[in-house]
Amino acid sequence: MTDFDPATFANVGPKEFAQLVKSTPDDKIAQVMSGDMRDKVLGEVFGRMPSLFRADRAGSTNAVIHWIITGRPDGGSDTYEVVIADGTCVVNETPQHDPKLSLTMGPVEFLKIVSGGANPVMMFMTGKLKAKGDLGLAANIANLFDIPKA
């Protein structure tokens, strides 16, 4: 599987998805993420987050994180809310709480981060990822999830 096809994406596991993102040119990912398959891809990624959450690593972490993915076809952005509380992870498609941390990035950067193909700290330092709020949480967020590596 070498083509980033969102229809196929729903049927692959996390490791295959990571490989798919890694092997797809950025411009192709950007093209898919600026089209009508964007909602399906984002829905799949955020729908998997609770199953990839590592409660054993979260300890007493209680946090609301807003993921803001820019680059909608209409020029806007999508905001998903991840609530980590009492050893659970819940995702809301519509934010309902004030965030402890807000992460803003483009769709290509987002898919690279969630597939283990990018270093979030380096993206922050180069301006490709913007973080507002608890930067300690931002630095530790990857440890809270079982992120597949391609």
Disulfide bonds with the S-S distance in Angstrom:
none
